[in-house]
Amino acid sequence: MHGSLVTSSLIRETTENESANEGYRFGQEEETYNIVAAHGYLGRLIFQYASFNNSRSLHFFLAAWPVVGISTMAFNLNGFNFNQSVVDSQGR
């Protein structure tokens, strides 16, 4: 999700004949992506109200989403149906 979001919202600072990576330097102060474009992209990808207006909440979501998914599977929970695990009490 993060890769498609970044590539769809990068601010291009190079010509078409140069690599898109040429315009960016490690540790630069200014942002390299457009948060408005990212907001529109996520709104179309998921649904309109699932996108974020500021960068901090967007990055928190992108960090928390896989943690929640991995934790859910580590505790053997089948999605959000907490009464039913992937393996039943008989081990089947």
C-alpha positions as CSV (number, residue, x, y, z in Angstrom):
1,M,0.0,0.0,0.0
2,H,2.8,2.4,0.9
3,G,4.6,1.9,-2.4
4,S,1.6,2.6,-4.6
5,L,0.7,5.6,-2.5
6,V,4.2,7.1,-2.8
7,T,4.6,6.5,-6.5
8,S,1.2,8.0,-7.2
9,S,1.8,11.2,-5.3
10,L,5.5,12.0,-5.9
11,I,6.3,15.6,-7.0
12,R,8.4,15.2,-10.1
13,E,11.5,17.4,-10.2
14,T,13.2,15.9,-13.2
15,T,12.5,15.7,-16.9
16,E,11.0,12.7,-18.7
17,N,14.5,11.6,-19.8
18,E,15.9,11.4,-16.3
19,S,15.2,8.9,-13.6
20,A,12.5,10.1,-11.1
21,N,15.0,9.3,-8.3
22,E,17.5,11.9,-9.5
23,G,15.5,14.8,-8.2
24,Y,15.6,13.7,-4.5
25,R,18.5,13.7,-2.0
26,F,18.7,11.9,1.3
27,G,17.9,14.2,4.3
28,Q,16.3,17.0,2.3
29,E,14.1,19.4,4.2
30,E,11.1,19.8,1.7
31,E,8.6,17.1,1.1
32,T,8.8,14.9,-2.0
33,Y,5.2,14.0,-2.3
34,N,1.9,15.9,-2.4
35,I,-0.4,15.1,0.5
36,V,-3.4,16.3,-1.4
37,A,-2.6,13.8,-4.2
38,A,-2.2,11.1,-1.6
39,H,-5.5,12.0,0.0
40,G,-7.3,11.7,-3.4
41,Y,-5.5,8.5,-4.3
42,L,-6.5,6.7,-1.0
43,G,-10.0,8.1,-1.3
44,R,-10.4,6.4,-4.7
45,L,-8.5,3.2,-3.6
46,I,-10.5,2.4,-0.5
47,F,-13.4,4.8,0.0
48,Q,-13.7,8.6,0.3
49,Y,-13.6,8.9,4.1
50,A,-10.8,6.4,4.6
51,S,-8.1,8.8,3.5
52,F,-6.2,11.3,5.6
53,N,-5.7,15.0,5.4
54,N,-2.4,15.2,7.2
55,S,0.9,13.4,6.9
56,R,1.2,12.3,10.5
57,S,-2.1,10.4,10.7
58,L,-1.4,8.8,7.3
59,H,2.0,7.5,8.4
60,F,0.5,6.3,11.7
61,F,-2.1,4.3,9.8
62,L,0.5,2.9,7.5
63,A,2.6,1.8,10.4
64,A,-0.3,0.4,12.6
65,W,-2.2,-1.5,9.9
66,P,0.4,-4.4,9.4
67,V,1.0,-4.5,13.2
68,V,-2.7,-5.1,13.9
69,G,-2.9,-7.7,11.1
70,I,0.2,-9.6,12.3
71,S,-1.0,-9.5,15.9
72,T,-4.4,-10.8,14.9
73,M,-2.9,-13.7,13.1
74,A,-0.4,-14.4,15.9
75,F,-3.2,-14.8,18.4
76,N,-5.0,-17.1,16.0
77,L,-8.0,-14.9,15.5
78,N,-10.0,-15.2,12.3
79,G,-10.4,-11.6,11.3
80,F,-12.7,-9.7,13.6
81,N,-14.8,-12.8,14.5
82,F,-13.3,-13.2,18.0
83,N,-15.6,-16.1,18.9
84,Q,-14.1,-18.4,16.2
85,S,-10.4,-19.1,15.8
86,V,-8.7,-20.5,12.7
87,V,-8.0,-23.8,14.5
88,D,-10.9,-25.1,16.7
89,S,-10.5,-26.7,20.1
90,Q,-10.1,-30.2,18.5
91,G,-7.1,-29.0,16.5
92,R,-8.9,-29.2,13.2
